[in-house]
Structures are given as C-alpha cells and as structure tokens.
C-alpha cells in the first residue's frame, strides 16, 4: 500500500518514514521564518505532532510536502505571535549567515527592530519574499492565501518597514 | 509599478539582505524523532463538553443577572 495511504490510516511506520523523509525540509522552512535554531527545532517537533494529529484529515492524493509546509508556517506564525515582544530576530543560525560587514551595527539593529515590529503575518512574507526570495506561489501556498494577497502583504510590509527605518534614521 | 518604485524596492531588498543574509543549508542540531514520539505519547488535556456547557451557562447567568456576582462572591 502507498506510504501516504498508510499514513492516513494511522500507520506509525508510515508516519516515521514521512518524518525521516521531510523533517529537514520542514526545519529549514521554519528556520527561515523564525531564524532561531532552538525554536525551529521545537517548532519542527510541534509541526510533526500536528501532522500526526491530523493524519485522518489528509487525503492521500494531496501533496504532502506542501501540506506539511502549511502546518509548519502556521506553527511558526503562532510562535512569532507568542514571542513578538521578546528578543528581536535572532540570527545565530550558522557562521555562514553572518551579516554583511558594509552594514553598520546601528543600521542592522534598526532593520532587525523594524522587521521584529511587523505583525507576524507581514513578517513572514517579508522574510520569505525579500530575504529568502521564495516564489510568491510557494509563499501563498504555505499561508493558504492567493498570490495577490501575498503581494498586498508585501506592499503593506514595505510601507511599514520604510516608515520604521526612516524613524530610525536609516535611508530606505 | 513604475521603474523608480521597482528600483527603490530592489534597494530596500538589498539593504535587508545585507543586514539579514538568506539562510544557507541548515539542519537540526539534534535528533528530533525522540521529541516527536514523546509529544505524541503525551495525552492532551481533554475538557469534557459538559464542563464547557456549565461554564457557558454560568457566564450567561452572570451576564443576564449581574447582581448575582457580589452575592456569589460573598458566599465563597
């Protein structure tokens, strides 16, 4: 029997197999949104728990990675809502993601604060569309909205970011 | 979108990317499978529907007869 069919019927081995196959992709997707390795790990666990809980609602002919990405995005947005007023945008994922040295510490801090101040729904599209350059179609799919709605969110995020950066004295 | 707006948008994007570089390939630092298994094994706290019904009835009573609140507090 197909793996996805067995998963929908609650087969634990099928779930374990899907976890092994997709957990790295789910982790990477979440890390791009929350930019905190510890939180991304916890949210990957949360995502696979939600996936397990909803196995009966999943139709075997659907696209599993896209479904998992949508659940992961919701979990990440929930996390951003919970931690919105805490530490702004950690970027300690790896040495390879060191910020560009041409940007001053003050500018970097202002940009981090401006992004952290965005509402979670706008913060997600900013990070995925501007920083990670994910296609709008994929962002729309992961948020369960249309591509036009993503464009509207990007437009609103840009307006808010410009305002915040200008207030902080950063020319944007 | 005009050419000028497009250019401004690209400049803003570059500024953001200079401050927050895109993530390169990253993987979890620990094995997450045991944590997933533990999470699944932990039972959800299930509140029976009649508890919710009782709570809703109490809320409705307090809303309709707010005079009951001080009386109830006095007897608690």
gemmi code that builds the backbone of each chain (N, CA, C; Angstrom):
import gemmi

chains = {
    "A": [
        ("UNK", (0.840, -1.200, 0.000), (0.000, 0.000, 0.000), (0.880, 1.257, 0.000)),
        ("UNK", (0.419, 2.281, -0.652), (1.189, 3.524, -0.739), (1.461, 4.114, 0.648)),
        ("UNK", (2.607, 4.768, 0.771), (3.022, 5.351, 2.056), (1.984, 6.349, 2.593)),
        ("UNK", (1.514, 7.251, 1.719), (0.576, 8.286, 2.166), (-0.764, 7.689, 2.578)),
        ("UNK", (-1.177, 6.634, 1.870), (-2.425, 5.958, 2.224), (-2.302, 5.329, 3.615)),
        ("UNK", (-1.143, 4.699, 3.852), (-0.915, 4.064, 5.167), (-0.862, 5.133, 6.266)),
        ("UNK", (-0.283, 6.297, 5.924), (-0.212, 7.389, 6.898), (-1.614, 7.858, 7.290)),
        ("UNK", (-2.484, 8.014, 6.292), (-3.850, 8.490, 6.598), (-4.607, 7.493, 7.468)),
        ("UNK", (-4.199, 6.210, 7.360), (-4.871, 5.185, 8.167), (-4.240, 5.040, 9.553)),
        ("UNK", (-3.226, 5.873, 9.843), (-2.640, 5.896, 11.181), (-1.498, 4.922, 11.395)),
        ("UNK", (-0.882, 4.449, 10.314), (0.244, 3.514, 10.436), (1.467, 4.257, 11.013)),
        ("UNK", (1.959, 3.872, 12.205), (3.088, 4.593, 12.811), (4.364, 4.501, 11.979)),
        ("UNK", (4.551, 3.393, 11.274), (5.774, 3.256, 10.452), (5.738, 4.217, 9.261)),
        ("UNK", (4.557, 4.404, 8.707), (4.417, 5.343, 7.582), (4.718, 6.758, 8.065)),
        ("UNK", (4.225, 7.092, 9.282), (4.489, 8.421, 9.842), (5.993, 8.598, 10.081)),
        ("UNK", (6.634, 7.562, 10.647), (8.078, 7.639, 10.905), (8.843, 7.819, 9.594)),
        ("UNK", (8.400, 7.148, 8.574), (9.058, 7.243, 7.277), (8.901, 8.655, 6.684)),
        ("UNK", (7.697, 9.207, 6.815), (7.471, 10.578, 6.318), (8.302, 11.581, 7.117)),
        ("UNK", (8.421, 11.336, 8.425), (9.243, 12.216, 9.264), (10.694, 12.203, 8.754)),
        ("UNK", (11.225, 10.978, 8.561), (12.613, 10.864, 8.105), (12.816, 11.556, 6.756)),
        ("UNK", (11.806, 11.457, 5.908), (11.907, 11.999, 4.557), (11.813, 13.531, 4.533)),
        ("UNK", (10.984, 14.103, 5.396), (10.653, 15.530, 5.245), (11.055, 16.428, 6.413)),
        ("UNK", (11.559, 15.877, 7.520), (11.745, 16.770, 8.675), (12.816, 17.839, 8.441)),
        ("UNK", (13.818, 17.517, 7.618), (14.848, 18.527, 7.349), (14.264, 19.697, 6.542)),
        ("UNK", (13.426, 19.373, 5.566), (12.782, 20.445, 4.762), (11.887, 21.315, 5.642)),
        ("UNK", (11.144, 20.652, 6.523), (10.251, 21.394, 7.429), (11.091, 22.285, 8.343)),
        ("UNK", (12.186, 21.745, 8.879), (13.063, 22.519, 9.765), (13.605, 23.751, 9.033)),
        ("UNK", (14.103, 23.527, 7.802), (14.679, 24.638, 7.023), (13.640, 25.733, 6.778)),
        ("UNK", (12.428, 25.306, 6.456), (11.357, 26.278, 6.172), (11.062, 27.112, 7.423)),
        ("UNK", (10.954, 26.422, 8.550), (10.651, 27.125, 9.807), (11.818, 28.036, 10.203)),
        ("UNK", (13.047, 27.524, 10.029), (14.228, 28.328, 10.398), (14.275, 29.619, 9.599)),
        ("UNK", (13.826, 29.582, 8.341), (13.809, 30.784, 7.508), (12.834, 31.818, 8.062)),
        ("UNK", (11.820, 31.339, 8.750), (10.821, 32.276, 9.297), (11.234, 32.763, 10.684)),
        ("UNK", (11.614, 31.833, 11.572), (11.873, 32.263, 12.961), (13.338, 32.631, 13.197)),
        ("UNK", (14.244, 32.135, 12.370), (15.682, 32.448, 12.403), (16.290, 32.223, 13.788)),
        ("UNK", (15.884, 31.122, 14.399), (16.393, 30.747, 15.710), (16.429, 29.215, 15.730)),
        ("UNK", (17.633, 28.626, 15.771), (17.725, 27.163, 15.622), (16.955, 26.377, 16.685)),
        ("UNK", (17.028, 26.842, 17.944), (16.341, 26.101, 19.016), (14.834, 26.150, 18.807)),
        ("UNK", (14.335, 27.349, 18.471), (12.890, 27.488, 18.232), (12.481, 26.687, 17.004)),
        ("UNK", (13.328, 26.693, 15.975), (12.999, 25.949, 14.749), (12.918, 24.443, 15.035)),
        ("UNK", (13.793, 23.963, 15.915), (13.736, 22.533, 16.273), (12.441, 22.215, 17.017)),
        ("UNK", (12.131, 23.047, 18.006), (10.889, 22.819, 18.772), (9.659, 22.892, 17.871)),
        ("UNK", (9.687, 23.845, 16.941), (8.530, 24.017, 16.049), (8.437, 22.885, 15.025)),
        ("UNK", (9.564, 22.283, 14.692), (9.524, 21.109, 13.796), (8.837, 19.958, 14.521)),
        ("UNK", (9.162, 19.802, 15.798), (8.502, 18.767, 16.614), (6.999, 19.059, 16.683)),
        ("UNK", (6.673, 20.324, 16.958), (5.261, 20.742, 17.041), (4.538, 20.466, 15.717)),
        ("UNK", (5.214, 20.774, 14.609), (4.616, 20.566, 13.283), (4.311, 19.087, 13.058)),
        ("UNK", (5.277, 18.223, 13.374), (5.034, 16.791, 13.134), (4.002, 16.231, 14.109)),
        ("UNK", (3.884, 16.830, 15.289), (2.802, 16.419, 16.201), (1.452, 16.797, 15.582)),
        ("UNK", (1.367, 18.029, 15.030), (0.119, 18.470, 14.389), (-0.188, 17.599, 13.174)),
        ("UNK", (0.865, 17.226, 12.434), (0.679, 16.367, 11.257), (0.115, 15.019, 11.703)),
        ("UNK", (0.703, 14.489, 12.776), (0.250, 13.189, 13.289), (-1.208, 13.256, 13.738)),
        ("UNK", (-1.537, 14.357, 14.435), (-2.886, 14.532, 14.967), (-3.915, 14.637, 13.838)),
        ("UNK", (-3.477, 15.184, 12.695), (-4.430, 15.435, 11.590), (-4.360, 14.372, 10.500)),
        ("UNK", (-3.721, 13.242, 10.782), (-3.479, 12.263, 9.709), (-4.761, 11.823, 9.012)),
        ("UNK", (-5.851, 11.720, 9.785), (-7.098, 11.227, 9.200), (-7.718, 12.243, 8.237)),
        ("UNK", (-7.352, 13.519, 8.413), (-7.930, 14.573, 7.554), (-7.147, 14.741, 6.254)),
        ("UNK", (-5.981, 14.094, 6.167), (-5.148, 14.253, 4.980), (-5.607, 13.291, 3.882)),
        ("UNK", (-5.796, 13.829, 2.675), (-6.182, 12.971, 1.546), (-4.903, 12.499, 0.855)),
        ("UNK", (-4.786, 11.182, 0.682), (-3.535, 10.585, 0.198), (-3.095, 11.111, -1.166)),
        ("UNK", (-4.033, 11.655, -1.959), (-3.639, 12.133, -3.292), (-3.091, 13.566, -3.251)),
        ("UNK", (-3.134, 14.186, -2.039), (-2.627, 15.555, -1.926), (-1.099, 15.572, -1.865)),
        ("UNK", (-0.564, 16.788, -1.960), (0.885, 16.986, -1.936), (1.337, 17.077, -0.465)),
        ("UNK", (1.995, 16.036, 0.028), (2.362, 16.009, 1.451), (3.332, 17.143, 1.833)),
        ("UNK", (4.422, 17.369, 1.065), (5.347, 18.447, 1.468), (4.646, 19.810, 1.558)),
        ("UNK", (3.734, 20.094, 0.616), (3.032, 21.391, 0.641), (2.131, 21.479, 1.880)),
        ("UNK", (1.467, 20.380, 2.214), (0.596, 20.329, 3.400), (1.433, 20.538, 4.671)),
        ("UNK", (2.575, 19.839, 4.716), (3.457, 19.949, 5.886), (3.983, 21.380, 6.018)),
        ("UNK", (4.292, 22.000, 4.854), (4.806, 23.375, 4.885), (3.747, 24.340, 5.418)),
        ("UNK", (2.501, 24.086, 5.064), (1.439, 24.977, 5.553), (1.276, 24.834, 7.071)),
        ("UNK", (1.321, 23.603, 7.547), (1.217, 23.380, 9.001), (2.423, 24.018, 9.707)),
        ("UNK", (3.599, 23.875, 9.095), (4.818, 24.455, 9.678), (4.716, 25.979, 9.727)),
        ("UNK", (4.173, 26.576, 8.666), (4.040, 28.040, 8.622), (3.092, 28.515, 9.722)),
        ("UNK", (1.994, 27.789, 9.906), (1.052, 28.161, 10.974), (1.715, 28.059, 12.343)),
        ("UNK", (2.489, 26.993, 12.546), (3.183, 26.824, 13.834), (4.184, 27.962, 14.042)),
        ("UNK", (4.881, 28.343, 12.962), (5.877, 29.425, 13.064), (5.187, 30.763, 13.358)),
        ("UNK", (4.040, 31.000, 12.710), (3.311, 32.259, 12.962), (2.811, 32.295, 14.408)),
        ("UNK", (2.317, 31.163, 14.904), (1.892, 31.092, 16.314), (3.063, 31.465, 17.226)),
        ("UNK", (4.252, 30.954, 16.885), (5.450, 31.243, 17.683), (5.778, 32.747, 17.624)),
        ("UNK", (5.705, 33.325, 16.419), (6.007, 34.766, 16.285), (5.020, 35.606, 17.087)),
        ("UNK", (3.753, 35.158, 17.120), (2.747, 35.902, 17.893), (3.078, 35.838, 19.387)),
        ("UNK", (3.488, 34.631, 19.839), (3.797, 34.459, 21.272), (5.023, 35.248, 21.684)),
        ("UNK", (6.003, 35.359, 20.790), (7.293, 35.947, 21.170), (7.486, 37.338, 20.576)),
        ("UNK", (6.401, 37.938, 20.106), (6.503, 39.203, 19.369), (7.209, 40.295, 20.159)),
        ("UNK", (6.965, 40.349, 21.454), (7.532, 41.451, 22.238), (8.792, 41.025, 22.984)),
        ("UNK", (9.345, 39.902, 22.541), (10.585, 39.437, 23.189), (11.791, 39.848, 22.335)),
        ("UNK", (12.832, 39.034, 22.370), (14.075, 39.377, 21.658), (13.824, 39.517, 20.151)),
        ("UNK", (14.285, 40.611, 19.530), (14.023, 40.773, 18.108), (14.947, 39.946, 17.216)),
        ("UNK", (14.371, 39.160, 16.352), (15.005, 38.470, 15.236), (16.430, 37.953, 15.479)),
        ("UNK", (16.591, 36.846, 16.210), (17.926, 36.297, 16.382), (18.467, 35.801, 15.046)),
        ("UNK", (19.779, 35.933, 14.846), (20.326, 35.412, 13.579), (21.579, 34.584, 13.850)),
        ("UNK", (21.452, 33.676, 14.795), (22.591, 32.866, 15.184), (22.500, 31.461, 14.605)),
        ("UNK", (21.984, 31.360, 13.375), (21.787, 30.024, 12.815), (23.092, 29.337, 12.448)),
        ("UNK", (23.981, 30.033, 11.804), (25.267, 29.423, 11.485), (26.243, 30.509, 11.091)),
        ("UNK", (27.516, 30.126, 11.084), (28.550, 31.103, 10.759), (28.401, 31.602, 9.324)),
        ("UNK", (27.796, 30.783, 8.473), (27.661, 31.160, 7.063), (26.622, 32.257, 6.854)),
        ("UNK", (25.872, 32.584, 7.910), (24.834, 33.609, 7.732), (25.222, 34.925, 8.403)),
        ("UNK", (26.499, 35.142, 8.561), (26.945, 36.416, 9.140), (26.490, 37.581, 8.253)),
        ("UNK", (25.980, 38.654, 8.884), (25.549, 39.784, 8.081), (26.715, 40.448, 7.361)),
        ("UNK", (26.378, 41.168, 6.306), (27.372, 41.856, 5.510), (28.042, 42.948, 6.344)),
        ("UNK", (29.385, 43.035, 6.255), (30.104, 43.993, 7.099), (29.912, 45.437, 6.632)),
        ("UNK", (29.389, 45.642, 5.388), (29.202, 47.022, 4.929), (28.024, 47.696, 5.637)),
        ("UNK", (27.194, 46.892, 6.292), (26.069, 47.465, 7.035), (26.525, 47.715, 8.460)),
        ("UNK", (26.335, 48.942, 8.937), (26.792, 49.258, 10.292), (25.910, 48.541, 11.322)),
        ("UNK", (26.459, 48.416, 12.512), (25.718, 47.741, 13.584), (24.402, 48.450, 13.858)),
        ("UNK", (24.431, 49.786, 13.815), (23.213, 50.569, 14.093), (22.149, 50.300, 13.024)),
        ("UNK", (22.606, 50.282, 11.776), (21.651, 50.038, 10.680), (21.061, 48.648, 10.812)),
        ("UNK", (21.933, 47.689, 11.104), (21.482, 46.301, 11.249), (20.459, 46.194, 12.383)),
        ("UNK", (20.775, 46.872, 13.483), (19.866, 46.841, 14.637), (18.518, 47.465, 14.268)),
        ("UNK", (18.589, 48.571, 13.533), (17.340, 49.248, 13.120), (16.519, 48.340, 12.212)),
        ("UNK", (17.200, 47.635, 11.306), (16.484, 46.742, 10.382), (15.869, 45.569, 11.154)),
        ("UNK", (16.642, 45.002, 12.069), (16.122, 43.888, 12.884), (14.887, 44.345, 13.672)),
        ("UNK", (15.001, 45.537, 14.277), (13.870, 46.039, 15.075), (12.660, 46.300, 14.194)),
        ("UNK", (12.913, 46.871, 13.003), (11.793, 47.181, 12.097), (11.088, 45.903, 11.673)),
        ("UNK", (11.842, 44.862, 11.378), (11.219, 43.589, 10.962), (10.508, 42.944, 12.149)),
        ("UNK", (11.156, 43.008, 13.321), (10.541, 42.405, 14.509), (9.237, 43.108, 14.890)),
        ("UNK", (9.148, 44.391, 14.530), (7.940, 45.158, 14.888), (6.777, 44.880, 13.932)),
        ("UNK", (7.060, 44.231, 12.817), (5.970, 43.937, 11.867), (5.008, 42.913, 12.468)),
        ("UNK", (3.730, 43.011, 12.140), (2.808, 41.947, 12.565), (3.282, 40.606, 11.983)),
        ("UNK", (3.140, 39.503, 12.719), (3.674, 38.215, 12.261), (3.334, 37.852, 10.817)),
        ("UNK", (2.114, 38.155, 10.384), (1.715, 37.771, 9.019), (2.530, 38.532, 7.964)),
        ("UNK", (2.903, 39.782, 8.303), (3.707, 40.566, 7.368), (5.183, 40.196, 7.496)),
        ("UNK", (5.579, 39.839, 8.713), (6.972, 39.463, 8.948), (7.323, 38.209, 8.150)),
        ("UNK", (6.389, 37.269, 8.114), (6.614, 36.019, 7.375), (6.835, 36.310, 5.895)),
        ("UNK", (5.970, 37.119, 5.288), (6.132, 37.380, 3.851), (7.400, 38.193, 3.582)),
        ("UNK", (7.758, 39.087, 4.501), (8.987, 39.871, 4.312), (10.201, 38.959, 4.278)),
        ("UNK", (10.279, 38.062, 5.266), (11.437, 37.180, 5.341), (11.486, 36.210, 4.159)),
        ("UNK", (10.340, 35.653, 3.824), (10.333, 34.657, 2.751), (10.485, 35.292, 1.363)),
        ("UNK", (9.839, 36.444, 1.153), (9.876, 37.045, -0.188), (11.145, 37.873, -0.404)),
        ("UNK", (11.528, 38.675, 0.585), (12.654, 39.592, 0.395), (14.004, 38.958, 0.713)),
        ("UNK", (14.063, 38.269, 1.838), (15.362, 37.726, 2.258), (15.638, 36.396, 1.555)),
        ("UNK", (14.682, 35.489, 1.646), (14.908, 34.141, 1.099), (14.546, 34.037, -0.386)),
        ("UNK", (13.856, 35.048, -0.906), (13.447, 35.083, -2.312), (12.700, 33.825, -2.752)),
        ("UNK", (11.809, 33.378, -1.891), (10.941, 32.253, -2.245), (9.899, 32.751, -3.244)),
        ("UNK", (9.491, 31.920, -4.199), (8.469, 32.368, -5.143), (7.147, 32.697, -4.444)),
        ("UNK", (6.465, 33.720, -4.968), (5.190, 34.131, -4.365), (4.199, 32.962, -4.317)),
        ("UNK", (4.248, 32.112, -5.342), (3.291, 30.990, -5.389), (3.500, 30.059, -4.188)),
        ("UNK", (4.772, 29.835, -3.847), (5.075, 28.941, -2.712), (4.682, 29.591, -1.384)),
        ("UNK", (4.924, 30.907, -1.279), (4.557, 31.626, -0.046), (3.033, 31.596, 0.107)),
        ("UNK", (2.341, 31.837, -1.013), (0.870, 31.834, -0.989), (0.360, 30.467, -0.544)),
        ("UNK", (0.941, 29.429, -1.091), (0.531, 28.067, -0.761), (0.767, 27.761, 0.724)),
        ("UNK", (1.901, 28.221, 1.229), (2.231, 27.914, 2.628), (1.355, 28.693, 3.606)),
        ("UNK", (0.799, 29.818, 3.142), (-0.065, 30.625, 4.012), (-1.545, 30.357, 3.760)),
        ("UNK", (-1.828, 29.600, 2.707), (-3.216, 29.316, 2.370), (-3.949, 30.548, 1.853)),
        ("UNK", (-3.213, 31.421, 1.130), (-3.833, 32.627, 0.560), (-3.455, 32.706, -0.927)),
        ("UNK", (-4.021, 33.690, -1.630), (-3.719, 33.821, -3.061), (-2.394, 34.581, -3.249)),
        ("UNK", (-1.864, 34.490, -4.462), (-0.631, 35.229, -4.760), (-0.865, 36.738, -4.658)),
        ("UNK", (-2.063, 37.170, -5.051), (-2.380, 38.601, -4.947), (-2.371, 39.054, -3.494)),
        ("UNK", (-2.882, 38.190, -2.616), (-2.886, 38.525, -1.190), (-1.449, 38.625, -0.664)),
        ("UNK", (-0.561, 37.787, -1.192), (0.854, 37.877, -0.791), (1.417, 39.228, -1.235)),
        ("UNK", (1.090, 39.621, -2.476), (1.593, 40.912, -2.991), (1.092, 42.074, -2.126)),
        ("UNK", (-0.167, 41.980, -1.699), (-0.726, 43.036, -0.844), (0.039, 43.086, 0.483)),
        ("UNK", (0.314, 41.895, 1.034), (1.056, 41.863, 2.313), (2.476, 42.413, 2.148)),
        ("UNK", (3.111, 42.089, 1.009), (4.461, 42.609, 0.752), (4.403, 44.134, 0.675)),
        ("UNK", (3.402, 44.654, -0.026), (3.242, 46.103, -0.170), (3.073, 46.770, 1.198)),
        ("UNK", (2.225, 46.168, 2.029), (1.991, 46.737, 3.367), (3.249, 46.651, 4.223)),
        ("UNK", (3.954, 45.521, 4.102), (5.187, 45.338, 4.888), (6.230, 46.367, 4.480)),
        ("UNK", (6.368, 46.622, 3.167), (7.345, 47.596, 2.677), (7.025, 48.985, 3.227)),
        ("UNK", (5.740, 49.336, 3.188), (5.330, 50.650, 3.687), (5.677, 50.810, 5.171)),
        ("UNK", (5.374, 49.771, 5.957), (5.672, 49.831, 7.394), (7.175, 49.845, 7.652)),
        ("UNK", (7.919, 49.023, 6.894), (9.377, 48.973, 7.084), (10.007, 50.324, 6.779)),
        ("UNK", (9.586, 50.933, 5.640), (10.148, 52.246, 5.263), (9.902, 53.275, 6.360)),
        ("UNK", (8.676, 53.243, 6.895), (8.305, 54.194, 7.940), (9.194, 54.000, 9.174)),
        ("UNK", (9.334, 52.743, 9.601), (10.144, 52.435, 10.791), (11.600, 52.804, 10.574)),
        ("UNK", (12.118, 52.472, 9.382), (13.538, 52.747, 9.102), (13.790, 54.253, 9.017)),
        ("UNK", (12.849, 54.981, 8.439), (13.017, 56.439, 8.380), (13.011, 57.041, 9.775)),
        ("UNK", (12.124, 56.491, 10.637), (12.092, 56.973, 12.036), (13.427, 56.712, 12.734)),
        ("UNK", (14.078, 55.604, 12.336), (15.359, 55.244, 12.958), (16.535, 55.932, 12.258)),
        ("UNK", (16.235, 56.735, 11.245), (17.294, 57.474, 10.552), (18.028, 56.671, 9.510)),
        ("UNK", (17.411, 55.572, 9.051), (18.032, 54.743, 8.003), (17.358, 55.087, 6.685)),
        ("UNK", (18.166, 55.438, 5.688), (17.595, 55.772, 4.372), (17.224, 54.470, 3.669)),
        ("UNK", (15.928, 54.311, 3.371), (15.491, 53.094, 2.676), (14.516, 53.443, 1.554)),
    ],
    "B": [
        ("UNK", (3.784, 48.867, -11.441), (4.835, 49.503, -10.636), (5.808, 50.261, -11.558)),
        ("UNK", (6.101, 51.522, -11.229), (6.994, 52.305, -12.083), (8.435, 51.837, -11.897)),
        ("UNK", (9.282, 52.256, -12.846), (10.696, 51.858, -12.795), (11.368, 52.357, -11.509)),
        ("UNK", (10.982, 53.592, -11.128), (11.561, 54.186, -9.927), (11.173, 53.388, -8.672)),
        ("UNK", (9.884, 53.028, -8.619), (9.401, 52.226, -7.475), (10.100, 50.875, -7.427)),
        ("UNK", (10.248, 50.285, -8.613), (10.930, 48.983, -8.729), (12.368, 49.091, -8.199)),
        ("UNK", (13.029, 50.185, -8.577), (14.419, 50.407, -8.167), (14.488, 50.590, -6.643)),
        ("UNK", (13.546, 51.385, -6.100), (13.510, 51.606, -4.646), (13.289, 50.302, -3.896)),
        ("UNK", (12.417, 49.477, -4.459), (12.117, 48.184, -3.829), (13.357, 47.289, -3.817)),
        ("UNK", (14.074, 47.274, -4.933), (15.309, 46.463, -5.028), (16.340, 46.966, -4.019)),
        ("UNK", (16.407, 48.293, -3.869), (17.378, 48.865, -2.911), (17.024, 48.463, -1.479)),
        ("UNK", (15.727, 48.517, -1.188), (15.294, 48.119, 0.156), (15.602, 46.640, 0.385)),
        ("UNK", (15.314, 45.831, -0.626), (15.582, 44.388, -0.510), (17.079, 44.143, -0.271)),
        ("UNK", (17.927, 44.869, -0.992), (19.370, 44.679, -0.831), (19.805, 45.090, 0.575)),
        ("UNK", (19.231, 46.182, 1.070), (19.556, 46.650, 2.419), (19.180, 45.582, 3.454)),
        ("UNK", (17.989, 45.014, 3.285), (17.534, 43.973, 4.219), (18.423, 42.746, 4.124)),
        ("UNK", (18.783, 42.383, 2.898), (19.603, 41.171, 2.720), (21.028, 41.368, 3.243)),
        ("UNK", (21.517, 42.614, 3.193), (22.840, 42.873, 3.758), (22.817, 42.733, 5.278)),
        ("UNK", (21.701, 43.111, 5.872), (21.590, 43.035, 7.338), (21.205, 41.641, 7.799)),
        ("UNK", (20.370, 40.971, 7.012), (19.902, 39.631, 7.380), (20.127, 38.716, 6.167)),
        ("UNK", (21.290, 38.111, 6.069), (21.553, 37.279, 4.889), (20.629, 36.076, 4.825)),
        ("UNK", (20.319, 35.627, 3.602), (19.477, 34.432, 3.474), (20.157, 33.231, 4.123)),
        ("UNK", (19.358, 32.314, 4.599), (19.917, 31.125, 5.245), (20.459, 30.168, 4.212)),
        ("UNK", (21.645, 29.682, 4.482), (22.146, 28.614, 3.629), (21.610, 27.315, 4.205)),
        ("UNK", (22.029, 26.223, 3.602), (21.505, 24.929, 4.037), (21.725, 24.733, 5.536)),
        ("UNK", (20.672, 24.484, 6.236), (20.781, 24.298, 7.685), (19.990, 23.059, 8.092)),
        ("UNK", (20.505, 22.356, 9.076), (19.819, 21.136, 9.534), (19.688, 21.173, 11.052)),
        ("UNK", (18.746, 20.413, 11.603), (18.613, 20.400, 13.073), (19.914, 19.897, 13.712)),
        ("UNK", (20.211, 20.439, 14.897), (21.467, 20.054, 15.568), (21.300, 18.789, 16.395)),
        ("UNK", (20.052, 18.350, 16.575), (19.816, 17.131, 17.360), (18.788, 16.257, 16.648)),
        ("UNK", (18.718, 15.011, 17.103), (17.734, 14.088, 16.545), (16.362, 14.475, 17.107)),
        ("UNK", (15.434, 14.840, 16.245), (14.134, 15.326, 16.706), (13.098, 14.210, 16.866)),
        ("UNK", (13.425, 13.028, 16.363), (12.437, 11.945, 16.396), (12.008, 11.571, 17.826)),
        ("UNK", (12.954, 11.432, 18.783), (12.508, 11.105, 20.150), (11.555, 12.159, 20.719)),
        ("UNK", (11.815, 13.431, 20.413), (10.931, 14.508, 20.910), (9.545, 14.405, 20.284)),
        ("UNK", (9.492, 14.035, 19.007), (8.185, 13.884, 18.338), (7.423, 12.722, 18.996)),
        ("UNK", (8.142, 11.630, 19.249), (7.488, 10.464, 19.882), (6.958, 10.813, 21.275)),
        ("UNK", (7.775, 11.555, 22.041), (7.333, 11.978, 23.389), (6.096, 12.858, 23.309)),
        ("UNK", (6.115, 13.783, 22.342), (4.992, 14.718, 22.183), (3.713, 13.958, 21.843)),
        ("UNK", (3.853, 12.954, 20.992), (2.673, 12.167, 20.604), (2.164, 11.345, 21.794)),
        ("UNK", (3.119, 10.844, 22.603), (2.738, 9.994, 23.738), (2.087, 10.783, 24.871)),
        ("UNK", (2.353, 12.103, 24.917), (1.771, 12.925, 25.987), (0.288, 13.147, 25.697)),
        ("UNK", (-0.587, 12.695, 26.604), (-2.020, 12.859, 26.310), (-2.446, 14.320, 26.380)),
        ("UNK", (-3.369, 14.674, 25.523), (-3.934, 16.021, 25.546), (-4.846, 16.152, 26.757)),
        ("UNK", (-4.845, 17.317, 27.386), (-5.785, 17.532, 28.488), (-7.158, 17.746, 27.859)),
        ("UNK", (-8.056, 16.783, 28.121), (-9.350, 16.840, 27.467), (-10.401, 17.373, 28.437)),
        ("UNK", (-11.014, 18.479, 28.050), (-12.087, 19.052, 28.879), (-13.411, 18.541, 28.306)),
        ("UNK", (-14.205, 17.806, 29.106), (-15.470, 17.280, 28.578), (-16.421, 18.396, 28.164)),
        ("UNK", (-17.269, 18.104, 27.202), (-18.154, 19.141, 26.647), (-19.101, 19.711, 27.693)),
        ("UNK", (-19.484, 18.868, 28.677), (-20.441, 19.381, 29.670), (-19.799, 20.431, 30.586)),
        ("UNK", (-18.467, 20.353, 30.761), (-17.767, 21.390, 31.529), (-17.859, 22.736, 30.801)),
        ("UNK", (-17.692, 22.688, 29.467), (-17.811, 23.916, 28.671), (-19.244, 24.448, 28.759)),
        ("UNK", (-20.215, 23.517, 28.711), (-21.630, 23.915, 28.764), (-21.937, 24.596, 30.102)),
        ("UNK", (-21.383, 24.024, 31.166), (-21.593, 24.578, 32.507), (-20.989, 25.986, 32.608)),
        ("UNK", (-19.793, 26.119, 32.052), (-19.105, 27.413, 32.053), (-19.909, 28.449, 31.267)),
        ("UNK", (-20.425, 28.028, 30.106), (-21.214, 28.938, 29.269), (-22.490, 29.349, 29.995)),
        ("UNK", (-23.132, 28.381, 30.676), (-24.362, 28.681, 31.414), (-24.069, 29.680, 32.530)),
        ("UNK", (-22.977, 29.465, 33.247), (-22.605, 30.373, 34.339), (-22.335, 31.777, 33.797)),
        ("UNK", (-21.600, 31.850, 32.668), (-21.284, 33.150, 32.062), (-22.571, 33.864, 31.650)),
        ("UNK", (-23.513, 33.106, 31.090), (-24.787, 33.679, 30.648), (-25.585, 34.209, 31.844)),
        ("UNK", (-25.569, 33.426, 32.924), (-26.274, 33.834, 34.151), (-25.707, 35.149, 34.684)),
        ("UNK", (-24.377, 35.224, 34.725), (-23.741, 36.446, 35.243), (-24.015, 37.636, 34.336)),
        ("UNK", (-24.116, 37.359, 33.020), (-24.385, 38.430, 32.072), (-25.828, 38.937, 32.238)),
        ("UNK", (-26.771, 37.991, 32.395), (-28.190, 38.363, 32.497), (-28.536, 38.924, 33.873)),
        ("UNK", (-27.897, 38.341, 34.908), (-28.191, 38.785, 36.286), (-26.893, 39.164, 36.997)),
        ("UNK", (-26.303, 40.333, 36.643), (-25.008, 40.707, 37.242), (-25.084, 40.884, 38.756)),
        ("UNK", (-26.305, 41.109, 39.273), (-26.481, 41.256, 40.719), (-26.083, 40.000, 41.487)),
        ("UNK", (-26.032, 38.873, 40.789), (-25.656, 37.610, 41.443), (-24.166, 37.552, 41.801)),
        ("UNK", (-23.353, 38.355, 41.075), (-21.889, 38.233, 41.246), (-21.462, 38.562, 42.676)),
        ("UNK", (-21.859, 39.751, 43.245), (-21.444, 40.029, 44.631), (-22.010, 39.015, 45.623)),
        ("UNK", (-23.248, 38.544, 45.378), (-23.850, 37.548, 46.285), (-23.010, 36.277, 46.292)),
        ("UNK", (-22.630, 35.850, 45.079), (-21.827, 34.628, 44.961), (-20.467, 34.809, 45.631)),
        ("UNK", (-19.851, 35.997, 45.385), (-18.535, 36.259, 45.969), (-18.621, 36.271, 47.501)),
        ("UNK", (-19.756, 36.792, 48.034), (-19.940, 36.850, 49.482), (-19.971, 35.441, 50.069)),
        ("UNK", (-20.613, 34.521, 49.339), (-20.754, 33.157, 49.860), (-19.533, 32.280, 49.608)),
        ("UNK", (-18.597, 32.754, 48.812), (-17.416, 31.922, 48.519), (-16.444, 31.887, 49.700)),
    ],
}
model = gemmi.Model(1)
for chain_id, residues in chains.items():
    chain = gemmi.Chain(chain_id)
    for i, (resn, *xyz) in enumerate(residues, 1):
        res = gemmi.Residue()
        res.name, res.seqid = resn, gemmi.SeqId(i, " ")
        for name, pos in zip(("N", "CA", "C"), xyz):
            atom = gemmi.Atom()
            atom.name, atom.element = name, gemmi.Element(name[0])
            atom.pos, atom.b_iso = gemmi.Position(*pos), 0.0
            res.add_atom(atom)
        chain.add_residue(res)
    model.add_chain(chain)
structure = gemmi.Structure()
structure.add_model(model)
structure.setup_entities()
